[in-house]
Amino acid sequence: MRHRAVLFGLLGALLVAAAFLPALRSAALIGGLISVLAFLLLAWSAPVYNEALRRVVIADWIALACLLPALLLHLRGN
């Protein structure tokens, strides 16, 4: 699981960098959306999940709620 933490760290760093470097925004938003939506789909398809996974699902819904307006603002700005 540590490799997943490294990947999430890299994606997070890309999202932070994209806040300041417009050239990175499309890639960062696509990467973030793919990551969040894939996890939510996998969690939704699971028959049962525990409390720890439920917390991650909630965090990903919050992340999605942040990524969607960012995507709309990005698309409006182009």
N, CA, C and O atoms as a Maestro MAE file, in Angstrom:
{
 s_m_m2io_version
 :::
 2.0.0
}

f_m_ct {
 s_m_title
 :::
 protein
 m_atom[312] {
  # First column is atom index #
  i_m_mmod_type
  r_m_x_coord
  r_m_y_coord
  r_m_z_coord
  i_m_residue_number
  s_m_chain_name
  s_m_pdb_residue_name
  s_m_pdb_atom_name
  i_m_atomic_number
  :::
  1 25 0.816 -1.204 0.000 1 A "MET " " N  " 7
  2 3 0.000 0.000 0.000 1 A "MET " " CA " 6
  3 2 0.859 1.266 0.000 1 A "MET " " C  " 6
  4 15 0.368 2.345 -0.334 1 A "MET " " O  " 8
  5 25 2.117 1.146 0.367 2 A "ARG " " N  " 7
  6 3 2.953 2.346 0.374 2 A "ARG " " CA " 6
  7 2 3.152 2.902 -1.023 2 A "ARG " " C  " 6
  8 15 3.268 4.115 -1.196 2 A "ARG " " O  " 8
  9 25 3.193 2.023 -2.034 3 A "HIS " " N  " 7
  10 3 3.341 2.525 -3.393 3 A "HIS " " CA " 6
  11 2 2.127 3.355 -3.802 3 A "HIS " " C  " 6
  12 15 2.259 4.312 -4.565 3 A "HIS " " O  " 8
  13 25 0.944 2.993 -3.299 4 A "ARG " " N  " 7
  14 3 -0.252 3.800 -3.578 4 A "ARG " " CA " 6
  15 2 -0.140 5.162 -2.919 4 A "ARG " " C  " 6
  16 15 -0.569 6.166 -3.488 4 A "ARG " " O  " 8
  17 25 0.432 5.203 -1.726 5 A "ALA " " N  " 7
  18 3 0.628 6.484 -1.048 5 A "ALA " " CA " 6
  19 2 1.577 7.365 -1.848 5 A "ALA " " C  " 6
  20 15 1.372 8.575 -1.940 5 A "ALA " " O  " 8
  21 25 2.608 6.770 -2.422 6 A "VAL " " N  " 7
  22 3 3.538 7.541 -3.255 6 A "VAL " " CA " 6
  23 2 2.811 8.071 -4.484 6 A "VAL " " C  " 6
  24 15 2.987 9.231 -4.855 6 A "VAL " " O  " 8
  25 25 2.001 7.235 -5.117 7 A "LEU " " N  " 7
  26 3 1.254 7.686 -6.296 7 A "LEU " " CA " 6
  27 2 0.277 8.803 -5.949 7 A "LEU " " C  " 6
  28 15 0.141 9.770 -6.699 7 A "LEU " " O  " 8
  29 25 -0.404 8.670 -4.810 8 A "PHE " " N  " 7
  30 3 -1.312 9.737 -4.387 8 A "PHE " " CA " 6
  31 2 -0.535 11.017 -4.083 8 A "PHE " " C  " 6
  32 15 -1.010 12.114 -4.375 8 A "PHE " " O  " 8
  33 25 0.639 10.883 -3.506 9 A "GLY " " N  " 7
  34 3 1.478 12.046 -3.240 9 A "GLY " " CA " 6
  35 2 1.897 12.738 -4.519 9 A "GLY " " C  " 6
  36 15 1.884 13.966 -4.600 9 A "GLY " " O  " 8
  37 25 2.267 11.954 -5.516 10 A "LEU " " N  " 7
  38 3 2.641 12.538 -6.805 10 A "LEU " " CA " 6
  39 2 1.462 13.237 -7.470 10 A "LEU " " C  " 6
  40 15 1.606 14.329 -8.018 10 A "LEU " " O  " 8
  41 25 0.298 12.602 -7.419 11 A "LEU " " N  " 7
  42 3 -0.895 13.228 -7.993 11 A "LEU " " CA " 6
  43 2 -1.252 14.502 -7.236 11 A "LEU " " C  " 6
  44 15 -1.626 15.504 -7.847 11 A "LEU " " O  " 8
  45 25 -1.140 14.469 -5.913 12 A "GLY " " N  " 7
  46 3 -1.393 15.665 -5.116 12 A "GLY " " CA " 6
  47 2 -0.423 16.779 -5.438 12 A "GLY " " C  " 6
  48 15 -0.815 17.942 -5.540 12 A "GLY " " O  " 8
  49 25 0.854 16.427 -5.602 13 A "ALA " " N  " 7
  50 3 1.865 17.433 -5.967 13 A "ALA " " CA " 6
  51 2 1.563 18.026 -7.333 13 A "ALA " " C  " 6
  52 15 1.726 19.228 -7.541 13 A "ALA " " O  " 8
  53 25 1.124 17.187 -8.264 14 A "LEU " " N  " 7
  54 3 0.749 17.680 -9.593 14 A "LEU " " CA " 6
  55 2 -0.437 18.633 -9.496 14 A "LEU " " C  " 6
  56 15 -0.454 19.667 -10.164 14 A "LEU " " O  " 8
  57 25 -1.420 18.301 -8.681 15 A "LEU " " N  " 7
  58 3 -2.592 19.176 -8.522 15 A "LEU " " CA " 6
  59 2 -2.201 20.510 -7.891 15 A "LEU " " C  " 6
  60 15 -2.706 21.557 -8.297 15 A "LEU " " O  " 8
  61 25 -1.312 20.483 -6.911 16 A "VAL " " N  " 7
  62 3 -0.849 21.730 -6.284 16 A "VAL " " CA " 6
  63 2 -0.060 22.555 -7.297 16 A "VAL " " C  " 6
  64 15 -0.266 23.763 -7.411 16 A "VAL " " O  " 8
  65 25 0.841 21.906 -8.032 17 A "ALA " " N  " 7
  66 3 1.627 22.630 -9.037 17 A "ALA " " CA " 6
  67 2 0.714 23.224 -10.106 17 A "ALA " " C  " 6
  68 15 0.958 24.331 -10.588 17 A "ALA " " O  " 8
  69 25 -0.338 22.491 -10.478 18 A "ALA " " N  " 7
  70 3 -1.256 22.972 -11.507 18 A "ALA " " CA " 6
  71 2 -2.022 24.205 -11.061 18 A "ALA " " C  " 6
  72 15 -2.489 24.981 -11.896 18 A "ALA " " O  " 8
  73 25 -2.155 24.394 -9.766 19 A "ALA " " N  " 7
  74 3 -2.815 25.606 -9.271 19 A "ALA " " CA " 6
  75 2 -2.014 26.847 -9.651 19 A "ALA " " C  " 6
  76 15 -2.574 27.935 -9.782 19 A "ALA " " O  " 8
  77 25 -0.713 26.686 -9.825 20 A "PHE " " N  " 7
  78 3 0.154 27.820 -10.135 20 A "PHE " " CA " 6
  79 2 0.680 27.811 -11.563 20 A "PHE " " C  " 6
  80 15 1.119 28.842 -12.072 20 A "PHE " " O  " 8
  81 25 0.636 26.659 -12.207 21 A "LEU " " N  " 7
  82 3 1.155 26.529 -13.576 21 A "LEU " " CA " 6
  83 2 0.031 26.064 -14.500 21 A "LEU " " C  " 6
  84 15 -0.281 24.874 -14.546 21 A "LEU " " O  " 8
  85 25 -0.572 26.989 -15.230 22 A "PRO " " N  " 7
  86 3 -1.724 26.646 -16.072 22 A "PRO " " CA " 6
  87 2 -1.460 25.527 -17.076 22 A "PRO " " C  " 6
  88 15 -2.390 24.803 -17.433 22 A "PRO " " O  " 8
  89 25 -0.245 25.366 -17.533 23 A "ALA " " N  " 7
  90 3 0.059 24.326 -18.516 23 A "ALA " " CA " 6
  91 2 -0.167 22.919 -17.953 23 A "ALA " " C  " 6
  92 15 -0.348 21.972 -18.719 23 A "ALA " " O  " 8
  93 25 -0.157 22.775 -16.639 24 A "LEU " " N  " 7
  94 3 -0.327 21.462 -16.004 24 A "LEU " " CA " 6
  95 2 -1.780 21.154 -15.642 24 A "LEU " " C  " 6
  96 15 -2.090 20.028 -15.256 24 A "LEU " " O  " 8
  97 25 -2.657 22.123 -15.760 25 A "ARG " " N  " 7
  98 3 -4.014 21.966 -15.229 25 A "ARG " " CA " 6
  99 2 -4.808 20.858 -15.892 25 A "ARG " " C  " 6
  100 15 -5.474 20.088 -15.201 25 A "ARG " " O  " 8
  101 25 -4.759 20.756 -17.195 26 A "SER " " N  " 7
  102 3 -5.544 19.706 -17.863 26 A "SER " " CA " 6
  103 2 -5.112 18.324 -17.396 26 A "SER " " C  " 6
  104 15 -5.950 17.495 -17.041 26 A "SER " " O  " 8
  105 25 -3.822 18.075 -17.395 27 A "ALA " " N  " 7
  106 3 -3.305 16.768 -16.975 27 A "ALA " " CA " 6
  107 2 -3.651 16.491 -15.512 27 A "ALA " " C  " 6
  108 15 -4.043 15.376 -15.168 27 A "ALA " " O  " 8
  109 25 -3.509 17.488 -14.662 28 A "ALA " " N  " 7
  110 3 -3.792 17.296 -13.238 28 A "ALA " " CA " 6
  111 2 -5.266 17.016 -12.998 28 A "ALA " " C  " 6
  112 15 -5.611 16.133 -12.212 28 A "ALA " " O  " 8
  113 25 -6.133 17.756 -13.663 29 A "LEU " " N  " 7
  114 3 -7.566 17.544 -13.486 29 A "LEU " " CA " 6
  115 2 -8.004 16.189 -14.020 29 A "LEU " " C  " 6
  116 15 -8.813 15.506 -13.392 29 A "LEU " " O  " 8
  117 25 -7.484 15.799 -15.162 30 A "ILE " " N  " 7
  118 3 -7.824 14.483 -15.718 30 A "ILE " " CA " 6
  119 2 -7.328 13.378 -14.793 30 A "ILE " " C  " 6
  120 15 -8.064 12.434 -14.505 30 A "ILE " " O  " 8
  121 25 -6.091 13.488 -14.327 31 A "GLY " " N  " 7
  122 3 -5.551 12.493 -13.408 31 A "GLY " " CA " 6
  123 2 -6.348 12.410 -12.118 31 A "GLY " " C  " 6
  124 15 -6.649 11.316 -11.639 31 A "GLY " " O  " 8
  125 25 -6.688 13.550 -11.558 32 A "GLY " " N  " 7
  126 3 -7.470 13.570 -10.327 32 A "GLY " " CA " 6
  127 2 -8.850 12.982 -10.511 32 A "GLY " " C  " 6
  128 15 -9.312 12.209 -9.672 32 A "GLY " " O  " 8
  129 25 -9.513 13.334 -11.591 33 A "LEU " " N  " 7
  130 3 -10.852 12.811 -11.850 33 A "LEU " " CA " 6
  131 2 -10.838 11.312 -12.104 33 A "LEU " " C  " 6
  132 15 -11.705 10.594 -11.605 33 A "LEU " " O  " 8
  133 25 -9.867 10.828 -12.871 34 A "ILE " " N  " 7
  134 3 -9.770 9.394 -13.121 34 A "ILE " " CA " 6
  135 2 -9.551 8.645 -11.812 34 A "ILE " " C  " 6
  136 15 -10.190 7.623 -11.562 34 A "ILE " " O  " 8
  137 25 -8.655 9.151 -10.983 35 A "SER " " N  " 7
  138 3 -8.356 8.494 -9.710 35 A "SER " " CA " 6
  139 2 -9.581 8.435 -8.807 35 A "SER " " C  " 6
  140 15 -9.913 7.377 -8.273 35 A "SER " " O  " 8
  141 25 -10.247 9.564 -8.640 36 A "VAL " " N  " 7
  142 3 -11.402 9.637 -7.747 36 A "VAL " " CA " 6
  143 2 -12.565 8.799 -8.285 36 A "VAL " " C  " 6
  144 15 -13.168 8.024 -7.543 36 A "VAL " " O  " 8
  145 25 -12.872 8.954 -9.547 37 A "LEU " " N  " 7
  146 3 -14.009 8.228 -10.113 37 A "LEU " " CA " 6
  147 2 -13.759 6.724 -10.140 37 A "LEU " " C  " 6
  148 15 -14.676 5.942 -9.892 37 A "LEU " " O  " 8
  149 25 -12.537 6.314 -10.437 38 A "ALA " " N  " 7
  150 3 -12.221 4.880 -10.439 38 A "ALA " " CA " 6
  151 2 -12.399 4.293 -9.045 38 A "ALA " " C  " 6
  152 15 -12.971 3.213 -8.895 38 A "ALA " " O  " 8
  153 25 -11.915 4.997 -8.027 39 A "PHE " " N  " 7
  154 3 -12.057 4.470 -6.680 39 A "PHE " " CA " 6
  155 2 -13.519 4.417 -6.259 39 A "PHE " " C  " 6
  156 15 -13.960 3.429 -5.672 39 A "PHE " " O  " 8
  157 25 -14.274 5.473 -6.552 40 A "LEU " " N  " 7
  158 3 -15.695 5.469 -6.188 40 A "LEU " " CA " 6
  159 2 -16.447 4.349 -6.898 40 A "LEU " " C  " 6
  160 15 -17.328 3.724 -6.309 40 A "LEU " " O  " 8
  161 25 -16.109 4.094 -8.149 41 A "LEU " " N  " 7
  162 3 -16.749 3.008 -8.886 41 A "LEU " " CA " 6
  163 2 -16.389 1.655 -8.269 41 A "LEU " " C  " 6
  164 15 -17.259 0.800 -8.106 41 A "LEU " " O  " 8
  165 25 -15.127 1.458 -7.929 42 A "LEU " " N  " 7
  166 3 -14.710 0.205 -7.301 42 A "LEU " " CA " 6
  167 2 -15.381 0.017 -5.935 42 A "LEU " " C  " 6
  168 15 -15.820 -1.083 -5.602 42 A "LEU " " O  " 8
  169 25 -15.456 1.081 -5.161 43 A "ALA " " N  " 7
  170 3 -16.094 0.983 -3.843 43 A "ALA " " CA " 6
  171 2 -17.585 0.709 -3.991 43 A "ALA " " C  " 6
  172 15 -18.148 -0.076 -3.228 43 A "ALA " " O  " 8
  173 25 -18.229 1.345 -4.959 44 A "TRP " " N  " 7
  174 3 -19.653 1.144 -5.185 44 A "TRP " " CA " 6
  175 2 -19.947 -0.291 -5.606 44 A "TRP " " C  " 6
  176 15 -20.981 -0.853 -5.245 44 A "TRP " " O  " 8
  177 25 -19.034 -0.878 -6.369 45 A "SER " " N  " 7
  178 3 -19.254 -2.241 -6.857 45 A "SER " " CA " 6
  179 2 -18.949 -3.304 -5.798 45 A "SER " " C  " 6
  180 15 -19.304 -4.469 -5.974 45 A "SER " " O  " 8
  181 25 -18.303 -2.917 -4.718 46 A "ALA " " N  " 7
  182 3 -18.001 -3.877 -3.650 46 A "ALA " " CA " 6
  183 2 -19.278 -4.196 -2.889 46 A "ALA " " C  " 6
  184 15 -20.063 -3.293 -2.597 46 A "ALA " " O  " 8
  185 25 -19.498 -5.454 -2.566 47 A "PRO " " N  " 7
  186 3 -20.735 -5.815 -1.861 47 A "PRO " " CA " 6
  187 2 -20.800 -5.205 -0.454 47 A "PRO " " C  " 6
  188 15 -21.872 -4.808 0.002 47 A "PRO " " O  " 8
  189 25 -19.666 -5.133 0.221 48 A "VAL " " N  " 7
  190 3 -19.606 -4.596 1.584 48 A "VAL " " CA " 6
  191 2 -18.237 -3.972 1.770 48 A "VAL " " C  " 6
  192 15 -17.240 -4.485 1.261 48 A "VAL " " O  " 8
  193 25 -18.185 -2.862 2.499 49 A "TYR " " N  " 7
  194 3 -16.875 -2.327 2.855 49 A "TYR " " CA " 6
  195 2 -16.890 -1.828 4.285 49 A "TYR " " C  " 6
  196 15 -17.938 -1.506 4.845 49 A "TYR " " O  " 8
  197 25 -15.683 -1.773 4.868 50 A "ASN " " N  " 7
  198 3 -15.555 -1.458 6.289 50 A "ASN " " CA " 6
  199 2 -15.519 0.050 6.539 50 A "ASN " " C  " 6
  200 15 -15.621 0.854 5.613 50 A "ASN " " O  " 8
  201 25 -15.374 0.404 7.795 51 A "GLU " " N  " 7
  202 3 -15.385 1.817 8.211 51 A "GLU " " CA " 6
  203 2 -14.231 2.599 7.598 51 A "GLU " " C  " 6
  204 15 -14.410 3.748 7.195 51 A "GLU " " O  " 8
  205 25 -13.054 1.994 7.523 52 A "ALA " " N  " 7
  206 3 -11.891 2.685 6.946 52 A "ALA " " CA " 6
  207 2 -12.147 3.011 5.475 52 A "ALA " " C  " 6
  208 15 -11.845 4.114 5.018 52 A "ALA " " O  " 8
  209 25 -12.689 2.074 4.755 53 A "LEU " " N  " 7
  210 3 -12.997 2.313 3.348 53 A "LEU " " CA " 6
  211 2 -14.099 3.356 3.199 53 A "LEU " " C  " 6
  212 15 -14.075 4.162 2.269 53 A "LEU " " O  " 8
  213 25 -15.059 3.339 4.111 54 A "ARG " " N  " 7
  214 3 -16.130 4.345 4.082 54 A "ARG " " CA " 6
  215 2 -15.576 5.756 4.232 54 A "ARG " " C  " 6
  216 15 -16.059 6.687 3.588 54 A "ARG " " O  " 8
  217 25 -14.566 5.915 5.078 55 A "ARG " " N  " 7
  218 3 -13.942 7.239 5.237 55 A "ARG " " CA " 6
  219 2 -13.258 7.684 3.955 55 A "ARG " " C  " 6
  220 15 -13.305 8.862 3.601 55 A "ARG " " O  " 8
  221 25 -12.622 6.750 3.258 56 A "VAL " " N  " 7
  222 3 -11.973 7.086 1.988 56 A "VAL " " CA " 6
  223 2 -13.026 7.449 0.947 56 A "VAL " " C  " 6
  224 15 -12.818 8.363 0.150 56 A "VAL " " O  " 8
  225 25 -14.143 6.748 0.946 57 A "VAL " " N  " 7
  226 3 -15.233 7.067 0.013 57 A "VAL " " CA " 6
  227 2 -15.730 8.489 0.269 57 A "VAL " " C  " 6
  228 15 -15.947 9.251 -0.673 57 A "VAL " " O  " 8
  229 25 -15.907 8.843 1.524 58 A "ILE " " N  " 7
  230 3 -16.347 10.203 1.854 58 A "ILE " " CA " 6
  231 2 -15.316 11.226 1.395 58 A "ILE " " C  " 6
  232 15 -15.666 12.261 0.828 58 A "ILE " " O  " 8
  233 25 -14.044 10.931 1.644 59 A "ALA " " N  " 7
  234 3 -12.981 11.849 1.210 59 A "ALA " " CA " 6
  235 2 -12.973 11.996 -0.305 59 A "ALA " " C  " 6
  236 15 -12.749 13.093 -0.817 59 A "ALA " " O  " 8
  237 25 -13.213 10.910 -1.023 60 A "ASP " " N  " 7
  238 3 -13.227 10.997 -2.483 60 A "ASP " " CA " 6
  239 2 -14.442 11.760 -2.996 60 A "ASP " " C  " 6
  240 15 -14.344 12.450 -4.011 60 A "ASP " " O  " 8
  241 25 -15.578 11.655 -2.323 61 A "TRP " " N  " 7
  242 3 -16.731 12.486 -2.714 61 A "TRP " " CA " 6
  243 2 -16.402 13.963 -2.519 61 A "TRP " " C  " 6
  244 15 -16.781 14.801 -3.338 61 A "TRP " " O  " 8
  245 25 -15.702 14.279 -1.440 62 A "ILE " " N  " 7
  246 3 -15.291 15.667 -1.199 62 A "ILE " " CA " 6
  247 2 -14.306 16.109 -2.274 62 A "ILE " " C  " 6
  248 15 -14.406 17.221 -2.792 62 A "ILE " " O  " 8
  249 25 -13.352 15.235 -2.612 63 A "ALA " " N  " 7
  250 3 -12.389 15.557 -3.672 63 A "ALA " " CA " 6
  251 2 -13.106 15.783 -5.001 63 A "ALA " " C  " 6
  252 15 -12.770 16.704 -5.744 63 A "ALA " " O  " 8
  253 25 -14.087 14.946 -5.295 64 A "LEU " " N  " 7
  254 3 -14.852 15.114 -6.537 64 A "LEU " " CA " 6
  255 2 -15.605 16.439 -6.527 64 A "LEU " " C  " 6
  256 15 -15.696 17.115 -7.552 64 A "LEU " " O  " 8
  257 25 -16.141 16.806 -5.378 65 A "ALA " " N  " 7
  258 3 -16.853 18.084 -5.254 65 A "ALA " " CA " 6
  259 2 -15.917 19.272 -5.465 65 A "ALA " " C  " 6
  260 15 -16.372 20.352 -5.842 65 A "ALA " " O  " 8
  261 25 -14.642 19.095 -5.233 66 A "CYS " " N  " 7
  262 3 -13.653 20.156 -5.487 66 A "CYS " " CA " 6
  263 2 -13.159 20.114 -6.930 66 A "CYS " " C  " 6
  264 15 -12.951 21.158 -7.548 66 A "CYS " " O  " 8
  265 25 -12.972 18.915 -7.463 67 A "LEU " " N  " 7
  266 3 -12.432 18.779 -8.815 67 A "LEU " " CA " 6
  267 2 -13.409 19.229 -9.894 67 A "LEU " " C  " 6
  268 15 -12.991 19.824 -10.887 67 A "LEU " " O  " 8
  269 25 -14.696 18.960 -9.721 68 A "LEU " " N  " 7
  270 3 -15.660 19.331 -10.763 68 A "LEU " " CA " 6
  271 2 -15.754 20.839 -10.979 68 A "LEU " " C  " 6
  272 15 -15.716 21.278 -12.129 68 A "LEU " " O  " 8
  273 25 -15.877 21.660 -9.919 69 A "PRO " " N  " 7
  274 3 -15.869 23.106 -10.169 69 A "PRO " " CA " 6
  275 2 -14.531 23.593 -10.741 69 A "PRO " " C  " 6
  276 15 -14.495 24.512 -11.559 69 A "PRO " " O  " 8
  277 25 -13.437 22.968 -10.300 70 A "ALA " " N  " 7
  278 3 -12.130 23.350 -10.853 70 A "ALA " " CA " 6
  279 2 -12.082 23.052 -12.337 70 A "ALA " " C  " 6
  280 15 -11.546 23.845 -13.111 70 A "ALA " " O  " 8
  281 25 -12.635 21.917 -12.745 71 A "LEU " " N  " 7
  282 3 -12.668 21.574 -14.164 71 A "LEU " " CA " 6
  283 2 -13.525 22.574 -14.933 71 A "LEU " " C  " 6
  284 15 -13.139 23.024 -16.011 71 A "LEU " " O  " 8
  285 25 -14.679 22.920 -14.385 72 A "LEU " " N  " 7
  286 3 -15.547 23.898 -15.074 72 A "LEU " " CA " 6
  287 2 -14.862 25.247 -15.208 72 A "LEU " " C  " 6
  288 15 -14.935 25.879 -16.261 72 A "LEU " " O  " 8
  289 25 -14.202 25.688 -14.156 73 A "LEU " " N  " 7
  290 3 -13.467 26.957 -14.229 73 A "LEU " " CA " 6
  291 2 -12.333 26.888 -15.235 73 A "LEU " " C  " 6
  292 15 -12.083 27.848 -15.964 73 A "LEU " " O  " 8
  293 25 -11.653 25.764 -15.276 74 A "HIS " " N  " 7
  294 3 -10.558 25.569 -16.232 74 A "HIS " " CA " 6
  295 2 -11.084 25.610 -17.660 74 A "HIS " " C  " 6
  296 15 -10.503 26.266 -18.525 74 A "HIS " " O  " 8
  297 25 -12.180 24.911 -17.900 75 A "LEU " " N  " 7
  298 3 -12.742 24.894 -19.258 75 A "LEU " " CA " 6
  299 2 -13.289 26.260 -19.652 75 A "LEU " " C  " 6
  300 15 -13.196 26.651 -20.815 75 A "LEU " " O  " 8
  301 25 -13.852 26.980 -18.708 76 A "ARG " " N  " 7
  302 3 -14.363 28.320 -18.990 76 A "ARG " " CA " 6
  303 2 -13.255 29.297 -19.305 76 A "ARG " " C  " 6
  304 15 -13.435 30.239 -20.076 76 A "ARG " " O  " 8
  305 25 -12.085 29.058 -18.688 77 A "GLY " " N  " 7
  306 3 -10.951 29.954 -18.901 77 A "GLY " " CA " 6
  307 2 -10.223 29.737 -20.209 77 A "GLY " " C  " 6
  308 15 -9.461 30.601 -20.642 77 A "GLY " " O  " 8
  309 25 -10.447 28.574 -20.860 78 A "ASN " " N  " 7
  310 3 -9.739 28.282 -22.122 78 A "ASN " " CA " 6
  311 2 -10.470 28.805 -23.302 78 A "ASN " " C  " 6
  312 15 -10.011 28.643 -24.433 78 A "ASN " " O  " 8
  :::
 }
 m_bond[311] {
  # First column is bond index #
  i_m_from
  i_m_to
  i_m_order
  :::
  1 1 2 1
  2 2 3 1
  3 3 4 2
  4 3 5 1
  5 5 6 1
  6 6 7 1
  7 7 8 2
  8 7 9 1
  9 9 10 1
  10 10 11 1
  11 11 12 2
  12 11 13 1
  13 13 14 1
  14 14 15 1
  15 15 16 2
  16 15 17 1
  17 17 18 1
  18 18 19 1
  19 19 20 2
  20 19 21 1
  21 21 22 1
  22 22 23 1
  23 23 24 2
  24 23 25 1
  25 25 26 1
  26 26 27 1
  27 27 28 2
  28 27 29 1
  29 29 30 1
  30 30 31 1
  31 31 32 2
  32 31 33 1
  33 33 34 1
  34 34 35 1
  35 35 36 2
  36 35 37 1
  37 37 38 1
  38 38 39 1
  39 39 40 2
  40 39 41 1
  41 41 42 1
  42 42 43 1
  43 43 44 2
  44 43 45 1
  45 45 46 1
  46 46 47 1
  47 47 48 2
  48 47 49 1
  49 49 50 1
  50 50 51 1
  51 51 52 2
  52 51 53 1
  53 53 54 1
  54 54 55 1
  55 55 56 2
  56 55 57 1
  57 57 58 1
  58 58 59 1
  59 59 60 2
  60 59 61 1
  61 61 62 1
  62 62 63 1
  63 63 64 2
  64 63 65 1
  65 65 66 1
  66 66 67 1
  67 67 68 2
  68 67 69 1
  69 69 70 1
  70 70 71 1
  71 71 72 2
  72 71 73 1
  73 73 74 1
  74 74 75 1
  75 75 76 2
  76 75 77 1
  77 77 78 1
  78 78 79 1
  79 79 80 2
  80 79 81 1
  81 81 82 1
  82 82 83 1
  83 83 84 2
  84 83 85 1
  85 85 86 1
  86 86 87 1
  87 87 88 2
  88 87 89 1
  89 89 90 1
  90 90 91 1
  91 91 92 2
  92 91 93 1
  93 93 94 1
  94 94 95 1
  95 95 96 2
  96 95 97 1
  97 97 98 1
  98 98 99 1
  99 99 100 2
  100 99 101 1
  101 101 102 1
  102 102 103 1
  103 103 104 2
  104 103 105 1
  105 105 106 1
  106 106 107 1
  107 107 108 2
  108 107 109 1
  109 109 110 1
  110 110 111 1
  111 111 112 2
  112 111 113 1
  113 113 114 1
  114 114 115 1
  115 115 116 2
  116 115 117 1
  117 117 118 1
  118 118 119 1
  119 119 120 2
  120 119 121 1
  121 121 122 1
  122 122 123 1
  123 123 124 2
  124 123 125 1
  125 125 126 1
  126 126 127 1
  127 127 128 2
  128 127 129 1
  129 129 130 1
  130 130 131 1
  131 131 132 2
  132 131 133 1
  133 133 134 1
  134 134 135 1
  135 135 136 2
  136 135 137 1
  137 137 138 1
  138 138 139 1
  139 139 140 2
  140 139 141 1
  141 141 142 1
  142 142 143 1
  143 143 144 2
  144 143 145 1
  145 145 146 1
  146 146 147 1
  147 147 148 2
  148 147 149 1
  149 149 150 1
  150 150 151 1
  151 151 152 2
  152 151 153 1
  153 153 154 1
  154 154 155 1
  155 155 156 2
  156 155 157 1
  157 157 158 1
  158 158 159 1
  159 159 160 2
  160 159 161 1
  161 161 162 1
  162 162 163 1
  163 163 164 2
  164 163 165 1
  165 165 166 1
  166 166 167 1
  167 167 168 2
  168 167 169 1
  169 169 170 1
  170 170 171 1
  171 171 172 2
  172 171 173 1
  173 173 174 1
  174 174 175 1
  175 175 176 2
  176 175 177 1
  177 177 178 1
  178 178 179 1
  179 179 180 2
  180 179 181 1
  181 181 182 1
  182 182 183 1
  183 183 184 2
  184 183 185 1
  185 185 186 1
  186 186 187 1
  187 187 188 2
  188 187 189 1
  189 189 190 1
  190 190 191 1
  191 191 192 2
  192 191 193 1
  193 193 194 1
  194 194 195 1
  195 195 196 2
  196 195 197 1
  197 197 198 1
  198 198 199 1
  199 199 200 2
  200 199 201 1
  201 201 202 1
  202 202 203 1
  203 203 204 2
  204 203 205 1
  205 205 206 1
  206 206 207 1
  207 207 208 2
  208 207 209 1
  209 209 210 1
  210 210 211 1
  211 211 212 2
  212 211 213 1
  213 213 214 1
  214 214 215 1
  215 215 216 2
  216 215 217 1
  217 217 218 1
  218 218 219 1
  219 219 220 2
  220 219 221 1
  221 221 222 1
  222 222 223 1
  223 223 224 2
  224 223 225 1
  225 225 226 1
  226 226 227 1
  227 227 228 2
  228 227 229 1
  229 229 230 1
  230 230 231 1
  231 231 232 2
  232 231 233 1
  233 233 234 1
  234 234 235 1
  235 235 236 2
  236 235 237 1
  237 237 238 1
  238 238 239 1
  239 239 240 2
  240 239 241 1
  241 241 242 1
  242 242 243 1
  243 243 244 2
  244 243 245 1
  245 245 246 1
  246 246 247 1
  247 247 248 2
  248 247 249 1
  249 249 250 1
  250 250 251 1
  251 251 252 2
  252 251 253 1
  253 253 254 1
  254 254 255 1
  255 255 256 2
  256 255 257 1
  257 257 258 1
  258 258 259 1
  259 259 260 2
  260 259 261 1
  261 261 262 1
  262 262 263 1
  263 263 264 2
  264 263 265 1
  265 265 266 1
  266 266 267 1
  267 267 268 2
  268 267 269 1
  269 269 270 1
  270 270 271 1
  271 271 272 2
  272 271 273 1
  273 273 274 1
  274 274 275 1
  275 275 276 2
  276 275 277 1
  277 277 278 1
  278 278 279 1
  279 279 280 2
  280 279 281 1
  281 281 282 1
  282 282 283 1
  283 283 284 2
  284 283 285 1
  285 285 286 1
  286 286 287 1
  287 287 288 2
  288 287 289 1
  289 289 290 1
  290 290 291 1
  291 291 292 2
  292 291 293 1
  293 293 294 1
  294 294 295 1
  295 295 296 2
  296 295 297 1
  297 297 298 1
  298 298 299 1
  299 299 300 2
  300 299 301 1
  301 301 302 1
  302 302 303 1
  303 303 304 2
  304 303 305 1
  305 305 306 1
  306 306 307 1
  307 307 308 2
  308 307 309 1
  309 309 310 1
  310 310 311 1
  311 311 312 2
  :::
 }
}
